[in-house]
Amino acid sequence: MFAWCPPPLHPDPEDTPDRRQEEGEAVHRMSGLDASFYLLEEENTPLHLAALLVFEGPAPSHSELLDEIAVRLPRVPRYRQRVLSVPLHLGRPVWVDDPRFRIGAHVRRAASPVPGNDEQLFELAARLLARRLDPGRPLWEIWLIDGLEGGRWALLAKVHHCMADGLAGIDLALAMLDVGAGYRRPSAEEVRAAARWRPAPEPSALDLVRAAAVDGVVRPLRRLGGAAVRGIGALGDRRRLGEFALGLSRVAGRLTAPAPDGLNGPIGPNRRWSTLRFPLADVQKIRAAHGGTVNDVVLAAVAAGYRNLLLGRRPLRDDTVVRTIVPVSVRGDGERGELTNRISAVLVNLPVGVADPLERLARVRAQTDDAKRSGQAGIGRIVTGLADAPAVPALLALASRVPARLRQNVVHTVTTNVPGPDFPLYVMGRRLTELYPYVPIAAGIRVATAILSYRGGLHIGVTGDADAVPDLDLLAKGVRNGVDELLGAGRS
């Protein structure tokens, strides 16, 4: 029926059925990092990832799309699972089959002006992205948006960050799309077979507490011996200890640079979402001419975007920086397809006070090169690994109640760059032409940027608090100008 069929997506390999049976646990338990994304969500800061997929027409009907996704659900068992929290947050939340699962609650149709232009499409998407996923249901939605100008239509796909990071999100998308244009509509029997799915029984509250005790006491004791041996070995590795200390000092040093006001603060309920795209070949030309990586060039362009945004408000000092967290995947080649978060992060100071585009690129490149040499991603991995401690779920639940005015203003933004497929994708025989990513804002961070490559193009989505950052379009325009400046730099 389908031109391409990836293997079913699956949870964390440490959460295998054999391990759960061995430990008396009948649920899929979140990792500590996954639980962090789930427990820190608030009404005004929904923590879902998303993508807007634009297709060549004609658009399918809502019922056709329902049938198509229904027969693909076995590829992604988690799409029929919801989250249960352990009583009193005595352990990390768990995934269980949803006994009331109904696909119509997740695959929906949004009204669009006809014919809808790009500006109207992105405004509609921003409104839908501002809505929190229903925590009582499986944490995903797909919205069908038709009636776009040029005979186009779109899908807006949302999935909670506790289910996937950027690369896992790409795997989720690939499970629902094809790599060929050939298509046959699912038969009535195939649709009926998909509807015959039956959920496993939900665990009781006592089961959840008992399983949390196993996870929090028995498993750590079992692993203690091996961890001790590994720890002694690590302590004996002076080189690794030196790298860790160096990385820590580099991060601390970047926190002292002067930074602008106004990028952090309370976050409201509405979102503004600006998008742009340009050829990946432009970035490759810059990299070939001036060195660095694709990510270095993208970060330098984002620095230009923030420079444009901030200059629209007030003059900048030459040494002003915007501190951004840059997520780094620690997912091995054998871990593709696992529905969990496998990320660390490094801190980069975007040199927004620097007027010269080549100097901005050089400063970004120096920091990312230093981050690799000093093992800064390892620091992030250690920090995120601490989330697996038994007491963390209760602490996270408590942290979510801390007033926004008391939260951090050290990190100003997030910039994530995810490699996407370089081949064309299809849904129901219709070709995907544009693929815009969305990353959430939270923890006092009012602006965040996501970059995703697809078919030789870079698609960028900039998320902002609609009330706090009404001038968000200046950032997107500045990113585009930053690429153009670098392309023209050094030409006679």
MARTOR-718169 format. One line per field, with one value per residue (C-alpha): z, x, y; chain; residue in one letter. Coordinates in Angstrom, 1 decimal, padded with zeros to 4 digits, m for minus. Layout:
% residues N
Z c(Z|...)
X c(X|...)
Y c(Y|...)
chain c(A|...)
resn c(A|...)
//
This chain:
% residues 492
Z c(000.0|000.9|m001.1|001.9|005.4|008.2|011.2|014.1|016.4|019.9|023.4|025.3|024.9|028.6|028.9|027.1|027.8|029.2|031.7|032.7|033.2|035.2|037.5|037.9|036.0|033.5|032.1|029.9|032.3|031.0|031.2|033.5|030.7|029.1|032.5|032.8|029.6|030.8|034.4|033.7|031.2|032.2|030.7|029.1|028.1|026.2|025.5|022.2|019.1|015.8|012.0|009.3|006.2|002.9|000.0|m003.6|m004.1|m004.3|m000.6|000.8|002.6|006.4|006.3|003.8|006.1|009.1|007.4|006.1|009.6|011.3|009.3|010.1|013.8|014.4|013.3|016.3|019.3|021.4|019.5|021.3|024.8|027.3|030.4|034.0|036.8|039.9|043.0|045.0|042.1|043.8|040.4|036.9|034.8|032.7|029.3|029.2|026.5|026.4|026.9|025.4|022.3|019.4|016.3|015.6|018.7|017.2|013.5|013.0|010.3|010.7|008.7|006.5|004.4|000.7|m000.9|002.1|001.5|003.4|006.0|006.8|006.9|009.5|011.6|011.8|012.6|015.4|017.0|016.8|018.2|021.2|022.3|024.8|024.0|026.2|029.0|029.4|025.9|023.8|023.3|019.6|017.0|013.3|011.7|008.1|006.6|003.0|000.6|000.3|m002.7|m005.6|m005.1|m002.0|001.4|004.7|007.8|011.2|013.3|017.0|019.4|023.0|023.8|026.4|023.5|021.2|020.5|017.1|015.5|017.0|015.7|012.2|012.6|013.7|010.6|008.4|009.9|008.6|005.2|002.0|m000.1|m003.4|m005.1|m005.6|m003.5|m002.9|m000.5|002.4|001.9|004.2|005.7|006.5|008.2|010.2|011.2|012.6|014.6|016.3|018.4|022.1|024.9|027.6|031.1|033.0|036.1|039.5|041.7|043.9|040.8|039.9|043.4|043.5|040.1|041.1|044.2|042.0|039.6|042.4|044.7|043.2|039.8|041.2|043.6|040.8|038.8|041.6|041.2|037.5|038.0|040.7|038.4|035.6|038.0|039.3|035.7|034.8|037.8|036.7|033.3|033.9|030.4|030.7|034.0|032.5|029.6|032.1|034.2|031.1|029.7|033.0|033.1|029.5|030.3|033.4|031.5|028.9|031.6|032.3|028.9|028.8|027.6|026.5|028.6|027.5|026.0|029.2|031.3|031.9|028.9|027.8|026.2|022.6|020.0|017.0|014.5|011.8|009.1|006.2|003.9|001.7|m000.2|001.8|m001.1|000.1|003.5|001.8|m000.3|002.9|004.7|001.7|001.5|005.2|007.0|009.9|009.7|008.4|012.1|012.6|009.5|010.7|014.2|012.7|010.7|013.8|015.5|012.7|013.3|016.9|016.1|013.7|016.4|019.2|017.0|016.3|020.0|021.2|020.4|021.2|022.8|020.7|023.2|023.7|023.4|023.3|025.2|023.4|024.3|021.3|021.7|020.7|019.8|021.7|019.8|018.3|014.9|016.6|018.5|015.6|015.9|019.7|021.1|023.8|024.2|023.6|023.8|025.5|025.0|024.7|025.5|022.7|023.0|019.8|019.1|018.3|019.0|016.2|013.0|010.7|009.4|009.0|012.5|013.9|012.1|013.4|017.0|016.7|015.1|017.9|020.5|018.8|018.2|021.8|022.9|021.0|022.4|026.0|026.1|026.9|025.6|028.2|030.9|029.6|029.4|033.1|034.0|032.1|033.5|037.0|036.0|036.5|040.3|042.2|043.9|040.7|039.7|042.9|042.6|039.0|040.0|042.7|040.3|037.9|040.6|041.1|039.9|036.5|037.9|040.0|037.1|035.2|032.9|032.2|029.0|026.5|023.8|022.2|018.7|017.5|014.1|013.0|009.8|007.8|004.8|001.5|m000.6|m001.4|000.9|000.1|001.8|m000.1|m003.3|m002.8|m002.6|000.4|m000.8|002.5|006.0|008.7|012.3|015.6|018.9|022.2|024.6|028.3|031.5|030.8|027.3|025.0|021.7|020.2|016.7|015.0|011.7|009.7|006.3|003.6|000.0|m000.3|001.6|005.1|006.7|009.8|012.3|015.0|017.9|020.1|022.8|020.8|023.4|024.6|021.1|018.6|016.4|015.9|012.1|012.5|013.7|010.8|008.3|010.0|009.6|005.9|005.7|007.7|005.1|002.3|004.1|004.5|000.8|m000.2|002.3|000.8|m002.8|m004.6)
X c(000.0|002.8|005.9|008.1|007.6|010.0|010.3|007.9|009.0|009.7|010.5|013.8|015.8|016.3|012.5|012.2|009.3|011.8|013.2|009.7|008.6|011.7|011.2|007.5|006.6|003.7|004.2|006.6|008.3|009.6|013.2|014.2|014.6|011.3|009.6|011.2|009.5|006.1|006.2|007.4|004.6|002.2|m000.9|000.9|004.0|002.8|005.9|005.1|007.3|005.5|006.0|003.9|004.0|002.8|001.8|000.8|m002.9|m005.5|m006.2|m007.7|m010.9|m010.9|m012.4|m009.7|m007.0|m008.5|m008.5|m004.9|m003.6|m005.6|m004.0|m000.5|m001.0|000.6|003.8|003.7|002.2|002.8|000.2|m002.4|m000.9|m001.5|000.5|m000.2|001.6|002.6|000.7|002.5|005.1|006.9|008.4|008.6|005.3|004.5|002.9|m000.1|m002.7|m005.5|m008.8|m010.8|m008.6|m010.5|m008.6|m011.0|m009.9|m006.3|m006.8|m008.8|m009.6|m009.0|m011.0|m008.8|m009.8|m010.1|m007.8|m005.5|m002.2|001.0|000.5|m003.0|m001.6|001.1|m001.3|m003.7|m000.8|000.3|m003.1|m003.2|000.4|m000.5|m003.0|m001.9|m002.3|m004.9|m003.0|m005.7|m005.2|m002.3|m000.1|m000.3|m002.5|m002.6|m004.6|m005.7|m005.6|m007.0|m008.0|m004.6|m003.7|m001.9|m004.0|m001.9|m002.9|m001.1|m000.8|000.1|001.6|002.1|003.8|004.7|008.4|008.2|007.7|010.5|013.4|014.1|015.6|012.9|010.3|011.8|011.4|007.8|007.1|008.7|006.5|003.5|004.8|006.0|009.1|007.2|004.3|002.5|m000.7|m003.6|m006.4|m006.7|m009.6|m012.6|m011.2|m007.9|m009.6|m011.8|m008.8|m007.1|m010.2|m010.1|m007.1|m007.7|m005.8|m004.0|m005.5|m004.4|m002.3|m003.9|m002.5|m001.0|000.7|002.2|003.6|005.0|006.6|008.1|009.6|011.2|012.5|013.7|015.3|015.9|017.2|019.7|021.0|021.4|023.3|025.4|028.3|028.7|028.4|031.0|033.5|032.8|033.1|036.5|037.7|036.5|038.3|041.5|041.2|043.0|042.4|038.6|038.6|040.7|038.2|035.3|036.9|037.9|034.4|032.8|035.1|034.3|030.6|031.0|033.1|030.4|027.9|029.8|029.4|027.0|023.5|020.4|017.3|013.8|014.4|013.4|010.3|006.8|005.2|001.6|m000.9|m000.5|002.2|003.7|005.5|007.7|009.1|011.6|013.5|016.6|018.8|021.2|023.6|023.9|025.1|027.5|029.0|029.6|031.1|033.4|034.6|035.1|035.3|033.3|030.3|026.8|025.7|028.3|026.9|023.4|024.2|026.0|022.9|020.7|023.1|022.4|018.7|018.9|021.1|018.4|015.7|017.6|018.7|015.1|014.7|017.9|021.6|023.9|027.3|030.0|030.4|026.7|025.8|022.6|023.2|021.6|021.3|022.1|020.8|023.2|022.0|023.7|021.7|023.8|023.2|021.6|019.2|017.2|013.5|013.5|010.8|012.6|014.9|018.6|020.0|022.6|023.4|026.1|026.0|026.9|027.1|025.7|027.9|025.0|027.0|029.4|028.6|031.0|029.3|032.7|033.7|030.4|031.0|034.5|033.4|030.7|033.1|035.6|033.0|031.7|035.3|036.1|032.9|034.0|037.6|036.5|033.7|030.9|028.2|029.4|028.5|025.0|024.7|025.6|023.1|020.3|021.3|020.6|016.9|016.8|017.2|014.1|013.4|013.4|009.7|008.5|011.0|010.0|006.3|007.2|009.3|006.4|004.6|007.4|006.2|007.5|009.0|011.5|012.8|016.1|017.3|020.7|019.9|018.0|017.0|017.2|018.5|018.0|019.2|017.9|018.9|015.9|015.5|017.2|014.7|011.0|008.3|004.6|001.3|m001.4|000.5|000.8|004.4|005.6|007.1|007.8|008.5|008.7|009.7|008.3|010.0|008.3|009.2|009.3|011.3|011.2|012.6|010.4|012.0|013.3|014.5|014.3|016.1|015.2|016.7|014.6|015.4|018.2|016.5|016.8|013.4|013.4|010.6|011.0|008.6|007.8|005.5|002.9|002.6|006.2|007.8|005.5|008.5|009.4|009.5|012.6|014.4|013.4|014.3|017.6|018.4|017.8|019.9|022.6|022.9|023.0|025.7|027.9|027.3|028.5|031.4|034.9|033.7|035.6)
Y c(000.0|002.4|003.3|003.1|001.6|002.4|000.1|000.8|003.5|002.3|003.7|003.9|000.7|000.5|000.3|m003.0|m005.5|m008.0|m005.5|m004.4|m008.0|m008.8|m005.8|m006.3|m003.1|m003.1|000.4|002.4|004.9|008.2|009.1|011.9|014.3|013.4|013.8|017.3|018.5|017.0|018.3|021.8|022.6|025.3|026.8|029.7|027.6|024.5|022.4|020.8|020.6|021.1|021.4|023.0|020.9|022.5|020.3|020.6|020.0|018.8|018.5|015.3|015.3|015.1|011.6|010.5|011.8|010.1|006.7|007.2|008.0|005.3|002.6|004.0|004.1|000.7|002.2|004.6|002.8|005.8|007.8|005.7|006.1|008.8|009.9|008.9|010.7|008.6|009.6|012.4|012.4|009.5|008.5|009.6|009.6|006.6|005.9|003.7|002.8|005.2|003.3|006.2|006.8|008.3|009.4|012.1|014.0|014.2|014.6|017.8|020.4|024.1|026.7|028.9|032.0|031.0|031.4|031.7|033.4|032.7|035.4|034.1|030.5|031.4|033.5|030.5|028.2|030.6|030.4|026.6|026.4|028.5|025.9|023.3|019.6|017.9|016.2|013.7|012.3|011.1|014.1|014.8|016.6|016.9|019.8|019.7|023.2|023.5|026.3|027.8|030.0|028.2|025.0|024.1|022.7|022.0|019.8|021.3|018.4|018.9|016.4|017.0|017.4|014.7|012.2|013.3|015.6|017.1|013.9|011.7|014.2|013.7|009.9|010.5|012.5|009.8|007.2|009.1|010.1|008.3|008.7|007.9|009.5|006.2|005.9|003.6|004.6|002.1|m000.4|m000.5|m003.7|m002.1|000.8|m001.6|m003.7|m000.5|000.3|m003.2|m002.2|m002.9|m001.1|m002.9|m002.5|000.7|000.2|001.1|003.9|001.1|m000.4|002.9|003.5|000.0|000.3|003.7|002.1|m000.6|002.1|004.3|001.8|m001.6|m000.5|002.0|m000.6|m003.1|m000.6|000.7|m001.8|m001.1|002.6|002.6|000.8|003.2|006.2|005.0|004.6|008.1|009.6|007.9|009.5|012.8|014.0|013.7|015.4|018.2|018.6|018.7|021.4|023.4|023.2|024.3|027.3|028.2|028.2|030.3|032.8|033.3|034.3|037.5|039.3|042.2|041.3|043.3|043.7|042.7|039.2|037.5|037.8|036.5|034.7|035.3|032.9|034.1|033.3|035.1|032.8|034.1|031.9|032.1|029.8|030.0|027.5|025.4|026.0|029.6|028.4|025.9|028.7|030.8|027.8|027.0|030.6|031.4|028.1|026.7|024.4|024.8|025.3|028.0|029.9|029.5|030.8|033.8|034.5|034.2|036.6|039.1|038.5|039.5|042.4|043.7|043.1|044.9|047.8|048.4|049.1|050.8|051.3|048.3|048.2|046.6|043.8|043.0|039.4|037.2|034.0|031.0|027.4|025.2|021.6|018.9|015.4|012.6|010.0|007.2|005.7|002.7|004.9|006.3|005.6|005.7|008.0|009.8|012.8|012.2|015.7|017.8|021.4|024.0|027.7|030.2|034.0|035.5|038.6|040.9|044.1|043.3|045.1|043.1|039.9|038.0|039.0|037.7|034.4|034.1|034.7|032.1|029.6|030.2|029.4|026.2|025.0|025.6|023.8|020.7|020.8|021.4|018.8|021.3|018.9|016.4|018.9|019.2|015.5|015.2|017.9|016.2|012.8|014.1|014.3|010.5|010.8|009.5|012.9|014.9|014.4|016.0|018.8|019.5|019.6|022.1|024.2|024.6|026.6|029.1|032.6|033.6|036.8|034.8|032.7|032.9|035.7|034.2|032.4|034.5|032.1|028.7|027.9|024.4|023.1|019.7|017.9|016.8|014.5|015.6|013.6|014.5|013.3|012.7|012.2|010.4|011.0|014.7|016.2|018.1|021.4|023.3|022.1|024.8|023.8|025.2|025.1|026.2|029.0|028.6|029.4|033.2|032.7|034.8|034.0|030.7|029.7|026.3|025.4|022.4|021.3|019.7|019.0|021.4|024.2|025.6|026.3|028.5|029.1|031.8|031.6|034.6|035.8|037.8|040.5|040.8|040.6|042.3|043.1|039.5|039.9|042.1|039.0|036.9|039.6|040.0|036.3|036.6|039.7|038.0|035.3|037.8|039.8|036.7|035.8|039.3|039.5|039.6|040.2|042.8)
chain c(A|A|A|A|A|A|A|A|A|A|A|A|A|A|A|A|A|A|A|A|A|A|A|A|A|A|A|A|A|A|A|A|A|A|A|A|A|A|A|A|A|A|A|A|A|A|A|A|A|A|A|A|A|A|A|A|A|A|A|A|A|A|A|A|A|A|A|A|A|A|A|A|A|A|A|A|A|A|A|A|A|A|A|A|A|A|A|A|A|A|A|A|A|A|A|A|A|A|A|A|A|A|A|A|A|A|A|A|A|A|A|A|A|A|A|A|A|A|A|A|A|A|A|A|A|A|A|A|A|A|A|A|A|A|A|A|A|A|A|A|A|A|A|A|A|A|A|A|A|A|A|A|A|A|A|A|A|A|A|A|A|A|A|A|A|A|A|A|A|A|A|A|A|A|A|A|A|A|A|A|A|A|A|A|A|A|A|A|A|A|A|A|A|A|A|A|A|A|A|A|A|A|A|A|A|A|A|A|A|A|A|A|A|A|A|A|A|A|A|A|A|A|A|A|A|A|A|A|A|A|A|A|A|A|A|A|A|A|A|A|A|A|A|A|A|A|A|A|A|A|A|A|A|A|A|A|A|A|A|A|A|A|A|A|A|A|A|A|A|A|A|A|A|A|A|A|A|A|A|A|A|A|A|A|A|A|A|A|A|A|A|A|A|A|A|A|A|A|A|A|A|A|A|A|A|A|A|A|A|A|A|A|A|A|A|A|A|A|A|A|A|A|A|A|A|A|A|A|A|A|A|A|A|A|A|A|A|A|A|A|A|A|A|A|A|A|A|A|A|A|A|A|A|A|A|A|A|A|A|A|A|A|A|A|A|A|A|A|A|A|A|A|A|A|A|A|A|A|A|A|A|A|A|A|A|A|A|A|A|A|A|A|A|A|A|A|A|A|A|A|A|A|A|A|A|A|A|A|A|A|A|A|A|A|A|A|A|A|A|A|A|A|A|A|A|A|A|A|A|A|A|A|A|A|A|A|A|A|A|A|A|A|A|A|A|A|A|A|A|A|A|A|A|A|A|A|A|A|A|A|A|A|A|A|A|A|A|A|A|A|A|A|A|A|A|A|A|A|A|A|A|A|A|A|A|A|A|A|A|A|A|A)
resn c(M|F|A|W|C|P|P|P|L|H|P|D|P|E|D|T|P|D|R|R|Q|E|E|G|E|A|V|H|R|M|S|G|L|D|A|S|F|Y|L|L|E|E|E|N|T|P|L|H|L|A|A|L|L|V|F|E|G|P|A|P|S|H|S|E|L|L|D|E|I|A|V|R|L|P|R|V|P|R|Y|R|Q|R|V|L|S|V|P|L|H|L|G|R|P|V|W|V|D|D|P|R|F|R|I|G|A|H|V|R|R|A|A|S|P|V|P|G|N|D|E|Q|L|F|E|L|A|A|R|L|L|A|R|R|L|D|P|G|R|P|L|W|E|I|W|L|I|D|G|L|E|G|G|R|W|A|L|L|A|K|V|H|H|C|M|A|D|G|L|A|G|I|D|L|A|L|A|M|L|D|V|G|A|G|Y|R|R|P|S|A|E|E|V|R|A|A|A|R|W|R|P|A|P|E|P|S|A|L|D|L|V|R|A|A|A|V|D|G|V|V|R|P|L|R|R|L|G|G|A|A|V|R|G|I|G|A|L|G|D|R|R|R|L|G|E|F|A|L|G|L|S|R|V|A|G|R|L|T|A|P|A|P|D|G|L|N|G|P|I|G|P|N|R|R|W|S|T|L|R|F|P|L|A|D|V|Q|K|I|R|A|A|H|G|G|T|V|N|D|V|V|L|A|A|V|A|A|G|Y|R|N|L|L|L|G|R|R|P|L|R|D|D|T|V|V|R|T|I|V|P|V|S|V|R|G|D|G|E|R|G|E|L|T|N|R|I|S|A|V|L|V|N|L|P|V|G|V|A|D|P|L|E|R|L|A|R|V|R|A|Q|T|D|D|A|K|R|S|G|Q|A|G|I|G|R|I|V|T|G|L|A|D|A|P|A|V|P|A|L|L|A|L|A|S|R|V|P|A|R|L|R|Q|N|V|V|H|T|V|T|T|N|V|P|G|P|D|F|P|L|Y|V|M|G|R|R|L|T|E|L|Y|P|Y|V|P|I|A|A|G|I|R|V|A|T|A|I|L|S|Y|R|G|G|L|H|I|G|V|T|G|D|A|D|A|V|P|D|L|D|L|L|A|K|G|V|R|N|G|V|D|E|L|L|G|A|G|R|S)
//
